[in-house]
């Protein structure tokens, strides 16, 4: 796996550092961000996406909260993934 660092939350301080990378071999976008709290997770379970199991979030998945200020970084990550043209 070859990762390309894309960017980090511009307001990063000592409480975390939401970050984005692109896997140059698969064009997947990798995100490091805040783990959603239990109230947010519960709301996601109460409003499942079509086709999702109503039992909840699978053990191998999680809900990640991405701060709005990271949107420009995610746009850049999406552009980099598209340019990978895999």
N, C-alpha and C positions, 0 to 999 in steps of 0.2 A: 504494500500500500504506500503510495506517495501522496502526501498531503501538501496542499498549498494553503498557507495562512492567508486569510482574506482580510480580516479586521476584527477589532475589539470594540466593545462599548466605549464610546468617547467619554462617558462619565464614570469610568471604572475607578473604583476606590479600593478600600480595604474590605468591602463586603461582597466581593465577587467580581467576576470579569467575563460577562457574556462575550463569547468569541465564536467566529465562524471560520471553517476550513472547507476546501473542496478536495475530494479524493480524485486525483488526476487519472486513476485507472478506471474508476467506475462512474465518475461525475456525480457521485453522491455528495450531498452537503452535510457536514457534521457541525453540530451546534453544542456549545457548552453554555448553559444558562441556569437560571434558578429553577429548582424543583417546585412545582406547583403545590400549594398548601392543600390540606384535606378538603376544605370547603370548595376550592376550585375543582379538585378531582371529583368530588361528589356531584358537582354541577355537570361535569362532563359525562358522568355515568347516567345522570338523570336525563340528559339530552344526547343520546347516542347517535352516531352517524348511521345512515341507512346501511343495513347489512352487518353492523357490529353487534356483538353479543351483548345483550342487556345485563349480563351478570357483572360487568365491570371492565376495568382495564386489565388486559392480560399481564401476567407476571413478567413477561419479557419486554413490556412496553411501559412507558411512563408519560405523564403530561409535563411539558416543559413550558415555563412562562418566559417569553422573549420580550424584553422591553422595547417599546415603540422606537426608542432612539437607536436601536440596532437595525432598523429597517433599511437604511442606506447600505449597511454592510451586507445584509441578506440579498439586496438587489445585486450587489457586486458579486456575491457568491453564486447567484442564479446565472448571471452573465458568464461567469467563469465556467460553470457547469455546462452551459449551452455551447460554449466555445470548445469544450473537450470533444464534442461531436462523436460520442462513442456509439 
